[in-house]
Amino acid sequence: MTVEPDYFRATRVCDLDHPRIGLLSQQLVASCSTEREKAVAIFNFVREKILYRFDYPGTLASTTLVRRKGNCFNKANLQIALLRRAGIPAAYGVCLIHREVFQPLLPEDIYQLVSEPTVHVYACCYLKNSWVAADATIDRQTYENFYLNQPGWFYADWDGTTDYLLAEAHLVAKQGLYANIDLFLMQPPRFWTDQLLERANQHLEKLLQNP
């Protein structure tokens, strides 16, 4: 199976040509000898070093890297940029999930603004002639504080050979794989504002400090 060139390319939001993206991708895969090892190294970095926080979907990959925080859109976008820069075809996996996944993280009034169902985005890698899901959305601290005892949630090492997709118990429908979702990411926010993002993140930080 031949992978289309679009799965290697930069987009406006997935700015893999940014020097920071290039340098980090090179550093992460420097000691790797296989495509699988490269994908795992990038997955581990994005999952643990980019903390789960709320941000606008259209945030550039390079900006997410500087901020060291982001939601599923931001983390998947950065992961895809790093993968593509390392020469690994990468796609946006898009699905619909029940909004209840956000209830432990958000103030009630902001939670009520979230669509039901809501969109979840994760990275997929093309390895050994097949697409493999590599959902790096939730870091260990967030998992252990909010999802450890939730049915259907898990936290495990990813080996680069089997699908790793969070919140499958909350899955409504898979929407497919895409090389470019800039038009979706860059849509005007449905309800997020700078003030709401700040309050949501302050709420999350407080919960993490006082589990």
C-alpha positions in Angstrom: 0.0 0.0 0.0 1.3 3.4 -1.0 0.8 6.3 1.4 -0.2 9.6 -0.2 2.3 12.4 0.0 -0.1 14.6 2.1 0.6 12.4 5.1 4.2 13.6 5.1 3.5 17.3 4.4 3.3 20.4 6.6 0.0 22.3 6.8 -0.7 25.8 8.2 -1.5 24.4 11.7 0.9 21.4 11.5 4.0 23.6 11.0 6.5 20.8 10.9 9.1 22.9 9.1 9.5 25.1 12.2 13.1 24.9 13.5 11.9 23.8 17.0 9.9 20.9 15.5 12.9 19.8 13.4 15.4 20.0 16.3 13.2 18.1 18.7 12.2 15.4 16.2 15.8 14.9 15.4 16.7 14.6 19.1 13.9 12.2 20.0 14.7 9.7 17.3 18.5 10.0 17.3 19.1 6.7 19.1 16.3 4.9 17.4 17.0 2.3 14.7 13.5 1.5 13.4 10.4 3.4 12.4 8.5 1.8 15.3 11.1 2.9 17.8 10.9 6.5 16.5 7.1 6.5 16.7 7.2 5.2 20.3 9.8 7.8 21.3 7.7 10.6 19.9 4.5 9.2 21.5 6.2 9.0 24.9 7.4 12.6 24.7 4.0 14.0 23.6 2.1 12.0 26.2 4.2 13.0 29.2 6.0 16.2 28.4 3.0 18.0 26.9 0.5 18.2 29.8 -3.2 18.0 29.2 -4.6 21.4 29.4 -7.3 23.4 27.4 -6.3 25.5 24.4 -7.8 26.6 21.1 -7.9 23.8 18.5 -6.0 25.8 15.8 -2.9 26.4 17.9 0.2 25.7 15.8 2.3 22.7 16.6 5.3 24.8 17.3 3.3 26.9 19.8 2.0 23.8 21.6 5.7 22.7 21.9 6.7 26.0 23.5 3.7 26.1 25.9 4.2 22.4 26.8 0.5 21.9 27.3 -2.6 21.2 25.1 -5.8 19.3 24.6 -6.3 16.3 22.2 -6.2 18.6 19.1 -3.0 20.3 20.1 -1.2 17.1 21.3 -2.2 15.1 18.2 -1.1 18.0 15.9 2.3 18.3 17.6 2.7 14.5 17.5 1.9 14.4 13.8 4.3 17.2 13.1 7.1 15.4 14.9 6.3 12.1 13.2 6.2 13.6 9.7 9.4 15.5 10.4 11.0 12.1 11.3 9.8 10.7 8.0 6.9 8.7 9.3 3.5 9.1 7.6 1.0 10.4 10.2 -2.7 11.0 10.1 -5.4 12.7 12.2 -7.8 10.1 13.6 -11.1 11.8 14.2 -14.0 10.4 16.2 -17.0 11.4 18.2 -17.1 10.6 22.0 -19.6 11.3 24.8 -18.8 14.6 26.5 -18.8 12.9 29.9 -15.0 12.4 29.5 -14.7 16.1 30.4 -16.8 16.1 33.5 -14.0 15.4 35.9 -11.9 18.2 34.4 -14.2 21.2 34.0 -16.3 23.5 36.1 -19.9 22.5 35.7 -20.9 25.7 33.8 -18.2 25.2 31.2 -18.9 21.4 31.0 -22.5 22.2 30.1 -21.2 24.2 27.0 -19.4 21.1 25.6 -21.3 19.4 22.7 -22.8 16.0 23.0 -21.3 14.1 21.4 -18.0 16.0 21.1 -15.0 15.6 18.7 -11.8 13.7 19.8 -8.7 13.8 17.7 -5.7 11.5 18.0 -2.5 10.7 16.0 -2.1 7.6 13.8 1.2 6.3 12.4 1.8 4.3 9.3 4.0 1.4 10.4 4.7 -2.0 8.9 2.1 -1.3 6.1 -0.8 -0.4 8.3 -2.2 2.5 10.3 -1.8 2.3 14.1 -3.6 4.6 16.5 -1.2 6.3 19.0 -3.4 8.4 21.3 -1.1 10.4 23.5 -3.8 12.7 24.9 -3.7 11.9 28.6 -0.5 12.2 30.6 0.1 10.0 33.6 -0.8 12.6 36.2 -4.1 13.5 34.6 -4.9 9.8 34.2 -4.1 8.9 37.8 -6.0 11.9 39.2 -9.2 11.6 37.1 -9.5 8.4 35.2 -7.7 5.7 37.1 -10.9 4.1 38.4 -13.1 5.0 35.5 -14.5 2.0 33.5 -12.8 1.5 30.1 -9.8 3.8 30.8 -6.3 2.5 30.9 -2.7 3.7 30.9 0.0 1.5 29.4 3.2 1.5 27.5 2.6 1.7 23.7 4.7 -0.7 21.6 4.1 0.7 18.2 2.3 -2.4 16.9 -1.2 -2.3 18.3 -3.8 0.5 18.4 -3.7 2.7 21.5 -7.0 4.6 21.7 -8.3 6.2 24.8 -11.9 6.6 25.9 -13.2 3.7 23.7 -15.9 3.1 26.2 -17.2 6.6 25.4 -16.9 6.2 21.6 -19.9 7.2 19.6 -18.5 6.9 16.0 -15.2 6.9 14.2 -15.0 9.6 11.5 -11.9 8.3 9.7 -8.3 9.3 9.1 -7.2 12.6 7.5 -4.0 14.1 6.3 -5.2 17.7 6.9 -7.9 19.0 9.2 -6.8 22.6 9.2 -10.3 23.8 8.1 -11.8 22.1 11.2 -9.1 23.3 13.6 -9.2 26.9 12.4 -13.0 27.3 12.7 -14.0 30.1 15.2 -14.3 28.6 18.7 -17.9 27.5 19.4 -17.8 28.8 23.0 -14.1 29.1 24.1 -12.7 32.5 25.0 -9.5 33.5 26.6 -11.3 34.0 29.9 -13.0 30.6 29.8 -9.7 28.8 28.8 -7.9 30.5 31.7 -10.6 29.6 34.2 -10.8 26.0 32.9 -7.1 25.6 33.3 -7.0 27.2 36.7 -9.7 24.8 37.8 -7.7 21.8 36.5 -4.5 23.0 38.1 -6.3 23.4 41.4 -7.7 19.8 41.2 -4.3 18.4 40.4 -2.7 20.2 43.4 -5.5 19.0 45.7 -6.4 15.5 44.6 
